[in-house]
Amino acid sequence: MKLSTSVRPISYLKAHASEVIRDIMETREPMIVTHNGEAKVVVQDIRSYERMQHTLALLKLLTRSKENIRRGNVKTMDEAFASLDARMKAYSDEKI
């Protein structure tokens, strides 16, 4: 992704909104919008945004997992499955 080719002033976005949306949807490349010469916002298609959020969530999980391992906060596979079984049983025993 070449950011230098995707920087536009807000006036361009206002004047060409439909074209900008179409281009972003086709290329999946974000656009940086400037206001008074400063980069202010990024416009991107929803699928790319959702993918990025999913990736960030996975990275957070990995980071937490590494931290738990470093602290020694781990369970054996048998302990983990026993804990899940207990949770599932408690859930199925709840009266709705």
C-alpha distance (Angstrom), angle and dihedral (degrees) to the residues before:
residue distance angle dihedral
M1 . . .
K2 3.77 . .
L3 3.78 108.2 .
S4 3.79 93.6 -171.1
T5 3.80 91.4 67.5
S6 3.79 94.5 46.6
V7 3.82 100.2 54.2
R8 3.78 114.3 108.9
P9 3.81 135.1 166.2
I10 3.77 118.7 -111.1
S11 3.81 89.3 -110.9
Y12 3.82 88.9 63.7
L13 3.80 90.6 51.5
K14 3.80 91.0 49.6
A15 3.80 93.4 48.9
H16 3.81 97.0 42.2
A17 3.81 105.4 29.5
S18 3.83 96.5 137.4
E19 3.80 92.6 46.5
V20 3.80 92.0 47.0
I21 3.80 92.1 51.4
R22 3.80 91.8 47.4
D23 3.82 92.2 49.0
I24 3.80 93.5 47.1
M25 3.81 91.0 48.8
E26 3.82 91.3 50.2
T27 3.79 99.4 43.0
R28 3.83 99.2 31.1
E29 3.82 85.3 -141.3
P30 3.81 117.1 135.0
M31 3.78 123.3 -127.5
I32 3.79 124.0 -137.3
V33 3.78 111.9 -142.6
T34 3.78 119.8 -154.1
H35 3.78 130.0 -155.8
N36 3.79 119.8 -166.0
G37 3.79 88.9 -7.2
E38 3.82 95.7 -55.7
A39 3.79 126.4 108.3
K40 3.80 106.2 -111.7
V41 3.81 111.1 161.5
V42 3.77 143.1 11.6
V43 3.80 120.3 -135.7
Q44 3.78 115.4 -157.6
D45 3.78 139.1 158.6
I46 3.78 118.0 -90.0
R47 3.82 95.8 -117.2
S48 3.79 92.1 55.5
Y49 3.79 90.0 46.6
E50 3.82 92.4 50.4
R51 3.81 90.9 46.9
M52 3.79 90.3 50.8
Q53 3.82 91.6 49.5
H54 3.80 90.4 49.1
T55 3.81 90.7 49.7
L56 3.80 91.3 49.7
A57 3.80 91.0 50.0
L58 3.80 90.7 51.8
L59 3.81 91.3 48.2
K60 3.81 89.7 51.8
L61 3.80 90.2 51.5
L62 3.79 91.1 49.6
T63 3.79 91.6 48.6
R64 3.81 92.0 50.0
S65 3.79 90.7 46.8
K66 3.80 92.2 51.4
E67 3.80 89.8 48.4
N68 3.81 91.8 50.2
I69 3.80 90.8 49.7
R70 3.81 90.6 48.9
R71 3.83 89.9 51.8
G72 3.79 92.0 47.3
N73 3.79 91.3 -116.1
V74 3.81 95.1 143.4
K75 3.80 138.7 125.3
T76 3.74 131.9 -149.7
M77 3.78 116.9 -111.2
D78 3.82 90.2 -105.9
E79 3.81 91.2 52.1
A80 3.79 91.7 48.3
F81 3.81 93.4 50.5
A82 3.81 91.8 45.3
S83 3.79 89.4 52.3
L84 3.81 91.3 49.3
D85 3.81 91.2 47.8
A86 3.81 90.3 52.0
R87 3.80 91.9 49.0
M88 3.80 92.1 48.2
K89 3.79 91.5 49.2
A90 3.80 91.9 48.8
Y91 3.80 89.7 49.1
S92 3.81 93.5 49.4
D93 3.84 90.7 47.7
E94 3.81 92.5 56.1
K95 3.76 115.2 108.5
I96 3.76 112.8 -128.6
